[in-house]
Amino acid sequence: MSGRGQANTRRRQSQGTCWLKLRSVFFDIDEVADHSFGLPHMMPTTEEFTRHMKALQLHKNDLIVCFDHIGIFSSPRAWYTLETFGCPNVKVLNGGLEAWKKANMPVAPGDLKQFPENSGSFDFVRKDSNILSMSQVNALIPKLRSKDVSHYVLDARGAERFSGKVAEPRKGLRSGCIEGSINVPFYDLLTEDSVRMKTVPELKQLFKDKGIDYSKPITASCGSGLTACIILLALRRVGATNLSLYDGSWTEYGSYPKPCLLYTSPSPRDLSTSRMPSSACKKKKKKK
C-alpha cells in the first residue's frame, strides 16, 4: 500500500474477566505528518501527532500492530513514527494483511469503529534524537570518511540509484548518495517475494557482510524517509539500539546543488561493501 500505513490496536479491558479487543484503524502516514517542510510524510510535531491519535483513539500504552496490505513496505514507517512519540508497545505484522489472511485469521471490511471509546493517555512527547536534519547528517561526514567508523549512514535505495547510474524518480533531484554512506537496499532485508522480513540470523549475516557494527550509532536514509524505516526495523530486530532516521532523505539532500558521489572506477573492496569511495566525489568547477 504505497505511502500508507495501517494500524491494528489491541486493548485489554476488565469487565469481571480480562479480554482482548481488536480494532483496526487507518494510520495515514501522509496525513500524520508535518506539511510545513514541503517534503513527503515528514515526522509531525507533537501537537499534530496528538491531534491525529485522539481522532483515531489510539492511546500511548495501547498494543499497536502496524501492517501493510501486502508484505512489508510502509508499516515500518508507522512503527517508527509511533515509537518516536513514546508508544512502548508497537509491533509490525510480518507479511502484512495477506499473511494474516493466509493464516485464516478473521477480517472485516473498513475501519471497525463500533467499539466504545476506551480511557488512556495521550501524553505524547517526540524523541527528537530519533530524527536527524540535513545539517546533522553533513556534520557526520568526517566520521563516515574515517577508517575507524564511529557512525554509519545506511541508504535503503536500490544500488543503481545509490551509485548515481540512474536518474532519481523525482524530478529536480541530482543522482548519487551521501558521502561515506553504505548501500543496504531495503529489498535485501526481505524474503525473495518481498512479503516477509528475513530471519534474525540472516539479517545479522547481511549486516556483517556489509561491514556494519550495529553496536555503533546508525542513521538510515532512503528516497523520502519511508523504506529507511525497514532498515531501522531490521536493525532493531538484531539488537541495535542507537538508531535514527534522516527524515528528509534524498528528496531533501538531492535537491541541493552540492557535489554528489558517482561510481568512477571503484575497487572490488568498494563494490563489496557498497560504500562509495570518497575519491568518487568530484567538485563542480565554477563557471567564470
Residue pairs with C-beta under 8 A, 6 or more apart in sequence:
1 68
1 69
1 70
1 73
1 74
2 73
2 74
3 29
3 30
3 40
3 41
3 74
3 226
4 26
4 28
4 29
4 30
4 74
5 27
5 28
5 29
5 66
5 68
5 74
5 75
5 77
5 78
5 81
6 24
6 25
6 26
6 27
6 66
6 67
6 68
6 69
6 75
6 78
6 97
7 24
7 25
7 26
7 27
7 56
7 58
7 64
7 65
7 66
7 67
7 78
7 82
8 22
8 23
8 24
8 25
8 64
8 65
8 66
8 67
8 93
9 22
9 23
9 24
9 25
9 58
9 62
9 63
9 64
9 65
10 20
10 21
10 22
10 23
10 62
10 63
10 65
11 20
11 21
11 23
11 62
11 63
11 118
11 120
12 18
12 19
12 20
12 21
12 63
13 19
13 21
13 118
21 115
21 118
22 112
23 112
23 113
23 115
24 108
24 111
24 112
25 56
25 57
25 58
25 111
25 113
26 111
27 56
27 58
27 66
27 78
29 41
29 74
29 77
29 78
29 81
29 226
30 40
30 41
31 52
32 44
32 48
32 49
32 52
32 81
33 40
33 41
33 42
33 43
33 44
33 48
34 42
34 43
34 44
34 45
34 48
35 42
37 248
37 252
39 224
39 247
39 248
39 251
39 252
40 224
40 225
40 226
40 251
41 77
41 224
41 225
41 226
42 225
42 247
42 248
43 81
43 84
43 126
43 130
43 131
43 225
43 245
43 247
44 52
44 81
45 126
46 85
46 124
46 125
46 126
49 81
49 85
49 124
49 126
50 122
50 124
53 59
53 122
53 124
54 122
57 117
57 118
58 64
59 118
59 119
59 120
59 121
59 122
60 85
60 86
60 87
60 88
60 120
60 121
60 122
60 123
60 124
61 87
61 88
61 89
61 120
61 121
62 87
62 89
62 120
63 89
63 91
64 82
64 87
64 89
64 90
64 91
65 90
65 91
65 92
65 93
66 75
66 76
66 78
66 79
66 82
66 90
66 91
66 92
66 93
67 75
67 92
67 93
67 96
67 97
67 100
68 74
68 75
68 96
68 97
69 96
69 97
69 98
70 96
70 97
70 98
70 195
71 95
71 96
71 98
71 190
71 193
71 194
71 195
71 196
72 92
72 94
72 95
72 96
72 190
72 194
72 195
72 196
72 197
72 230
72 233
73 226
73 227
73 230
74 226
75 92
75 93
75 96
76 92
76 229
76 230
76 232
76 233
77 225
77 226
77 229
79 90
79 91
79 92
79 229
79 233
80 130
80 229
80 232
80 233
80 245
82 90
83 90
83 130
84 126
84 127
84 130
84 131
85 124
85 125
85 126
85 127
86 124
86 125
86 127
87 124
92 233
93 99
93 100
94 196
94 197
95 102
95 195
95 196
96 195
97 107
98 195
99 195
99 196
100 107
101 107
129 244
130 243
130 244
130 245
131 244
131 245
131 246
131 247
132 219
132 244
132 245
132 246
132 247
133 246
133 247
133 248
134 246
134 248
134 252
134 253
134 256
137 153
137 178
137 219
137 221
137 246
137 253
140 151
140 153
140 180
140 219
141 178
141 179
141 180
143 149
143 150
143 151
143 180
144 151
144 152
144 153
144 178
144 179
144 180
144 181
145 179
145 180
145 278
149 213
149 216
150 216
150 217
151 216
151 217
151 218
151 219
152 182
152 212
152 213
152 216
152 217
152 218
152 219
153 178
153 180
153 181
153 182
153 218
153 219
153 220
153 221
153 246
154 181
154 182
154 183
154 184
154 212
154 218
154 219
154 220
154 221
154 228
154 231
155 162
155 177
155 178
155 181
155 182
155 183
155 184
155 220
155 221
155 222
155 228
155 250
156 184
156 185
156 186
156 220
156 221
156 222
156 227
156 228
156 230
156 231
157 177
157 183
157 185
157 222
157 223
157 227
157 250
158 185
158 187
159 183
159 185
159 274
160 166
161 168
161 175
161 223
161 250
162 177
162 181
162 183
162 185
162 274
162 276
163 176
163 177
163 183
163 262
163 263
163 276
164 175
164 176
164 177
164 260
164 261
164 262
164 263
165 175
165 262
165 263
166 175
167 175
168 174
168 175
168 223
168 250
168 254
169 223
170 223
170 251
170 254
172 255
173 250
173 251
173 254
173 255
174 254
174 257
174 260
175 254
175 260
175 262
176 254
176 260
176 261
176 262
176 276
177 183
177 250
177 260
177 261
177 276
178 221
178 253
178 261
179 261
179 276
179 278
179 281
180 275
180 276
180 278
181 221
181 275
181 276
182 210
182 211
182 212
182 273
182 274
182 275
183 274
183 275
184 206
184 207
184 210
184 212
184 231
184 274
186 222
186 227
186 228
186 230
186 231
187 194
188 206
189 197
189 198
189 203
189 206
189 230
189 231
189 234
190 196
190 197
190 198
190 230
191 197
191 198
197 203
197 230
197 233
197 234
197 237
198 206
198 234
200 237
200 238
203 234
203 237
203 238
204 238
207 214
207 235
207 238
210 273
210 274
211 273
211 275
212 218
214 235
214 238
214 239
214 240
215 240
216 242
217 242
217 243
217 244
218 235
218 240
218 242
218 243
218 244
219 243
219 244
219 245
219 246
220 228
220 229
220 231
220 232
220 235
220 243
220 244
220 245
220 246
221 228
221 245
221 246
221 249
221 250
221 253
222 228
222 231
222 249
222 250
223 249
223 250
223 251
224 249
224 250
224 251
225 245
225 246
225 247
225 248
225 249
225 251
228 245
228 246
228 249
229 245
232 243
232 245
235 243
236 243
246 253
254 260
259 281
259 282
259 283
259 284
260 281
261 276
261 280
261 281
262 280
262 282
263 276
263 280
264 279
264 280
264 282
266 276
266 277
266 280
267 277
270 276
270 277
